[in-house]
Amino acid sequence: MKSAFELAMEKYDEDPVEALTPEQKEQLAEIDRKFDAKIAAAKIRTEPKILTLSRDEASQLRAELAVELAGYNDARERQKEKLRAGFTHPGGA
């Protein structure tokens, strides 16, 4: 009989990405693409402005960009977690 620790380690060792269907992987990839595009647009919009600003203004704009990018990454992870929560895994899990 396996101990609780051994059972927990078996669950931990399972690769959750491997358990996803191709359709589920595509749904997660779509979220990544959406947020990668938002991040790229924010950088494209902001980085040329930084070159025209004083050091202090550029520093402030960089800080604002960092906050914006962190927000996008947080939103990305929230959407992916929400999506994962609705997945049914192959094998009936």
TIVEX-295309 format. One record per residue: residue in three letters; x, y, z of N, C-alpha, C in turn. Coordinates in nm, 2 decimals. Example, Ala and Ser with C-alpha at 12.3 -4.5 7.8 and 13.67 -1.06 7.14 Angstrom:
<atoms>
[atom 'Ala'; [1.32; -0.57; 0.78]; [1.23; -0.45; 0.78]; [1.32; -0.33; 0.78]]
[atom 'Ser'; [1.28; -0.22; 0.71]; [1.37; -0.11; 0.71]; [1.29; 0.00; 0.79]]
</atoms>
This chain:
<atoms>
[atom 'Met'; [0.08; -0.12; 0.00]; [0.00; 0.00; 0.00]; [0.09; 0.12; 0.00]]
[atom 'Lys'; [0.05; 0.22; -0.08]; [0.13; 0.34; -0.09]; [0.10; 0.44; 0.02]]
[atom 'Ser'; [0.20; 0.52; 0.06]; [0.17; 0.62; 0.16]; [0.11; 0.74; 0.10]]
[atom 'Ala'; [0.05; 0.83; 0.18]; [0.00; 0.95; 0.13]; [0.10; 1.03; 0.06]]
[atom 'Phe'; [0.22; 1.03; 0.11]; [0.33; 1.11; 0.04]; [0.36; 1.05; -0.10]]
[atom 'Glu'; [0.36; 0.92; -0.11]; [0.39; 0.86; -0.24]; [0.28; 0.89; -0.34]]
[atom 'Leu'; [0.16; 0.89; -0.29]; [0.04; 0.93; -0.38]; [0.05; 1.07; -0.42]]
[atom 'Ala'; [0.08; 1.16; -0.33]; [0.09; 1.30; -0.36]; [0.21; 1.33; -0.46]]
[atom 'Met'; [0.32; 1.26; -0.44]; [0.43; 1.27; -0.54]; [0.39; 1.22; -0.68]]
[atom 'Glu'; [0.31; 1.12; -0.68]; [0.27; 1.07; -0.82]; [0.19; 1.18; -0.89]]
[atom 'Lys'; [0.10; 1.24; -0.81]; [0.02; 1.35; -0.87]; [0.10; 1.46; -0.91]]
[atom 'Tyr'; [0.20; 1.50; -0.83]; [0.29; 1.61; -0.86]; [0.38; 1.58; -0.98]]
[atom 'Asp'; [0.41; 1.46; -1.00]; [0.50; 1.42; -1.12]; [0.42; 1.42; -1.25]]
[atom 'Glu'; [0.29; 1.42; -1.25]; [0.21; 1.42; -1.37]; [0.23; 1.55; -1.44]]
[atom 'Asp'; [0.26; 1.55; -1.57]; [0.27; 1.67; -1.64]; [0.14; 1.72; -1.69]]
[atom 'Pro'; [0.09; 1.83; -1.63]; [-0.05; 1.88; -1.67]; [-0.06; 1.92; -1.82]]
[atom 'Val'; [0.05; 1.96; -1.88]; [0.04; 2.00; -2.02]; [0.02; 1.87; -2.11]]
[atom 'Glu'; [0.08; 1.76; -2.07]; [0.06; 1.64; -2.14]; [-0.08; 1.59; -2.13]]
[atom 'Ala'; [-0.15; 1.62; -2.02]; [-0.29; 1.57; -2.00]; [-0.39; 1.65; -2.08]]
[atom 'Leu'; [-0.35; 1.76; -2.15]; [-0.44; 1.85; -2.22]; [-0.46; 1.79; -2.37]]
[atom 'Thr'; [-0.58; 1.81; -2.42]; [-0.61; 1.78; -2.56]; [-0.54; 1.88; -2.65]]
[atom 'Pro'; [-0.53; 1.85; -2.78]; [-0.48; 1.95; -2.87]; [-0.57; 2.08; -2.87]]
[atom 'Glu'; [-0.70; 2.06; -2.86]; [-0.79; 2.17; -2.86]; [-0.77; 2.26; -2.74]]
[atom 'Gln'; [-0.75; 2.20; -2.62]; [-0.72; 2.28; -2.50]; [-0.59; 2.35; -2.51]]
[atom 'Lys'; [-0.49; 2.28; -2.56]; [-0.36; 2.35; -2.58]; [-0.37; 2.47; -2.68]]
[atom 'Glu'; [-0.45; 2.46; -2.78]; [-0.48; 2.57; -2.87]; [-0.55; 2.68; -2.81]]
[atom 'Gln'; [-0.64; 2.65; -2.72]; [-0.72; 2.76; -2.65]; [-0.62; 2.84; -2.56]]
[atom 'Leu'; [-0.53; 2.77; -2.49]; [-0.43; 2.84; -2.41]; [-0.33; 2.92; -2.49]]
[atom 'Ala'; [-0.30; 2.86; -2.61]; [-0.21; 2.93; -2.70]; [-0.27; 3.06; -2.75]]
[atom 'Glu'; [-0.40; 3.05; -2.78]; [-0.47; 3.17; -2.83]; [-0.47; 3.28; -2.72]]
[atom 'Ile'; [-0.48; 3.25; -2.60]; [-0.47; 3.35; -2.49]; [-0.33; 3.41; -2.49]]
[atom 'Asp'; [-0.23; 3.33; -2.51]; [-0.09; 3.38; -2.51]; [-0.07; 3.47; -2.63]]
[atom 'Arg'; [-0.12; 3.43; -2.75]; [-0.11; 3.52; -2.87]; [-0.18; 3.65; -2.84]]
[atom 'Lys'; [-0.30; 3.65; -2.78]; [-0.37; 3.77; -2.76]; [-0.29; 3.87; -2.67]]
[atom 'Phe'; [-0.23; 3.82; -2.56]; [-0.16; 3.90; -2.47]; [-0.02; 3.94; -2.52]]
[atom 'Asp'; [0.04; 3.85; -2.60]; [0.17; 3.88; -2.66]; [0.15; 4.00; -2.76]]
[atom 'Ala'; [0.03; 4.01; -2.83]; [0.01; 4.12; -2.92]; [-0.02; 4.25; -2.84]]
[atom 'Lys'; [-0.09; 4.24; -2.73]; [-0.11; 4.36; -2.65]; [0.03; 4.41; -2.59]]
[atom 'Ile'; [0.11; 4.32; -2.55]; [0.24; 4.36; -2.49]; [0.33; 4.42; -2.60]]
[atom 'Ala'; [0.33; 4.36; -2.72]; [0.41; 4.42; -2.83]; [0.35; 4.56; -2.87]]
[atom 'Ala'; [0.22; 4.57; -2.87]; [0.17; 4.70; -2.91]; [0.20; 4.81; -2.80]]
[atom 'Ala'; [0.20; 4.77; -2.68]; [0.24; 4.87; -2.57]; [0.39; 4.91; -2.58]]
[atom 'Lys'; [0.47; 4.81; -2.62]; [0.62; 4.84; -2.63]; [0.64; 4.93; -2.76]]
[atom 'Ile'; [0.57; 4.90; -2.87]; [0.59; 4.97; -2.99]; [0.54; 5.12; -2.97]]
[atom 'Arg'; [0.43; 5.13; -2.89]; [0.37; 5.26; -2.87]; [0.46; 5.34; -2.78]]
[atom 'Thr'; [0.53; 5.28; -2.68]; [0.60; 5.35; -2.58]; [0.75; 5.37; -2.60]]
[atom 'Glu'; [0.82; 5.27; -2.66]; [0.96; 5.28; -2.67]; [1.01; 5.40; -2.75]]
[atom 'Pro'; [0.95; 5.43; -2.87]; [0.99; 5.55; -2.94]; [0.98; 5.68; -2.86]]
[atom 'Lys'; [0.88; 5.69; -2.78]; [0.86; 5.81; -2.69]; [0.97; 5.82; -2.59]]
[atom 'Ile'; [1.02; 5.71; -2.54]; [1.12; 5.71; -2.44]; [1.25; 5.78; -2.49]]
[atom 'Leu'; [1.28; 5.76; -2.62]; [1.40; 5.82; -2.68]; [1.39; 5.97; -2.69]]
[atom 'Thr'; [1.27; 6.02; -2.68]; [1.26; 6.17; -2.70]; [1.25; 6.24; -2.56]]
[atom 'Leu'; [1.25; 6.17; -2.46]; [1.22; 6.23; -2.32]; [1.35; 6.25; -2.25]]
[atom 'Ser'; [1.34; 6.33; -2.14]; [1.46; 6.35; -2.05]; [1.47; 6.22; -1.97]]
[atom 'Arg'; [1.59; 6.21; -1.91]; [1.62; 6.08; -1.83]; [1.51; 6.06; -1.73]]
[atom 'Asp'; [1.46; 6.16; -1.65]; [1.36; 6.14; -1.55]; [1.23; 6.10; -1.61]]
[atom 'Glu'; [1.19; 6.17; -1.72]; [1.06; 6.14; -1.79]; [1.07; 6.00; -1.85]]
[atom 'Ala'; [1.18; 5.96; -1.91]; [1.19; 5.83; -1.97]; [1.18; 5.72; -1.86]]
[atom 'Ser'; [1.24; 5.75; -1.74]; [1.24; 5.65; -1.63]; [1.09; 5.64; -1.59]]
[atom 'Gln'; [1.02; 5.75; -1.58]; [0.88; 5.74; -1.54]; [0.80; 5.66; -1.64]]
[atom 'Leu'; [0.82; 5.68; -1.77]; [0.75; 5.61; -1.87]; [0.78; 5.46; -1.87]]
[atom 'Arg'; [0.91; 5.43; -1.85]; [0.95; 5.29; -1.84]; [0.88; 5.22; -1.72]]
[atom 'Ala'; [0.87; 5.29; -1.61]; [0.80; 5.24; -1.49]; [0.65; 5.22; -1.53]]
[atom 'Glu'; [0.59; 5.31; -1.60]; [0.45; 5.29; -1.64]; [0.43; 5.18; -1.73]]
[atom 'Leu'; [0.52; 5.16; -1.82]; [0.52; 5.05; -1.91]; [0.53; 4.92; -1.84]]
[atom 'Ala'; [0.62; 4.91; -1.74]; [0.64; 4.79; -1.66]; [0.51; 4.75; -1.59]]
[atom 'Val'; [0.44; 4.85; -1.54]; [0.31; 4.83; -1.47]; [0.21; 4.77; -1.57]]
[atom 'Glu'; [0.21; 4.84; -1.68]; [0.11; 4.79; -1.79]; [0.14; 4.65; -1.83]]
[atom 'Leu'; [0.27; 4.62; -1.85]; [0.30; 4.48; -1.90]; [0.27; 4.38; -1.79]]
[atom 'Ala'; [0.30; 4.42; -1.66]; [0.27; 4.33; -1.55]; [0.12; 4.30; -1.55]]
[atom 'Gly'; [0.04; 4.40; -1.57]; [-0.11; 4.39; -1.57]; [-0.15; 4.29; -1.68]]
[atom 'Tyr'; [-0.09; 4.30; -1.80]; [-0.12; 4.21; -1.91]; [-0.09; 4.07; -1.87]]
[atom 'Asn'; [0.03; 4.05; -1.81]; [0.07; 3.92; -1.77]; [-0.02; 3.86; -1.66]]
[atom 'Asp'; [-0.06; 3.94; -1.57]; [-0.15; 3.89; -1.47]; [-0.28; 3.85; -1.53]]
[atom 'Ala'; [-0.34; 3.94; -1.62]; [-0.46; 3.91; -1.68]; [-0.45; 3.78; -1.77]]
[atom 'Arg'; [-0.34; 3.76; -1.83]; [-0.31; 3.64; -1.91]; [-0.32; 3.52; -1.82]]
[atom 'Glu'; [-0.26; 3.52; -1.71]; [-0.26; 3.40; -1.62]; [-0.40; 3.38; -1.56]]
[atom 'Arg'; [-0.47; 3.49; -1.53]; [-0.61; 3.47; -1.48]; [-0.69; 3.40; -1.58]]
[atom 'Gln'; [-0.68; 3.45; -1.71]; [-0.77; 3.39; -1.81]; [-0.73; 3.24; -1.84]]
[atom 'Lys'; [-0.60; 3.21; -1.83]; [-0.56; 3.07; -1.85]; [-0.60; 2.99; -1.74]]
[atom 'Glu'; [-0.59; 3.03; -1.62]; [-0.64; 2.96; -1.50]; [-0.79; 2.93; -1.51]]
[atom 'Lys'; [-0.86; 3.03; -1.55]; [-1.01; 3.02; -1.56]; [-1.04; 2.91; -1.67]]
[atom 'Leu'; [-0.97; 2.92; -1.78]; [-0.99; 2.82; -1.88]; [-0.96; 2.68; -1.84]]
[atom 'Arg'; [-0.84; 2.67; -1.77]; [-0.80; 2.54; -1.72]; [-0.90; 2.48; -1.62]]
[atom 'Ala'; [-0.96; 2.56; -1.54]; [-1.06; 2.52; -1.44]; [-1.18; 2.45; -1.51]]
[atom 'Gly'; [-1.21; 2.49; -1.63]; [-1.32; 2.44; -1.70]; [-1.29; 2.32; -1.79]]
[atom 'Phe'; [-1.16; 2.29; -1.80]; [-1.12; 2.17; -1.88]; [-1.16; 2.04; -1.81]]
[atom 'Thr'; [-1.20; 1.95; -1.89]; [-1.22; 1.81; -1.85]; [-1.10; 1.74; -1.91]]
[atom 'His'; [-1.03; 1.66; -1.83]; [-0.91; 1.59; -1.88]; [-0.94; 1.46; -1.94]]
[atom 'Pro'; [-0.86; 1.42; -2.04]; [-0.88; 1.29; -2.09]; [-0.87; 1.18; -1.99]]
[atom 'Gly'; [-0.95; 1.08; -2.00]; [-0.95; 0.97; -1.90]; [-1.05; 1.00; -1.79]]
[atom 'Gly'; [-1.13; 1.10; -1.80]; [-1.24; 1.12; -1.71]; [-1.20; 1.20; -1.58]]
[atom 'Ala'; [-1.08; 1.26; -1.57]; [-1.05; 1.33; -1.45]; [-1.12; 1.46; -1.43]]
</atoms>
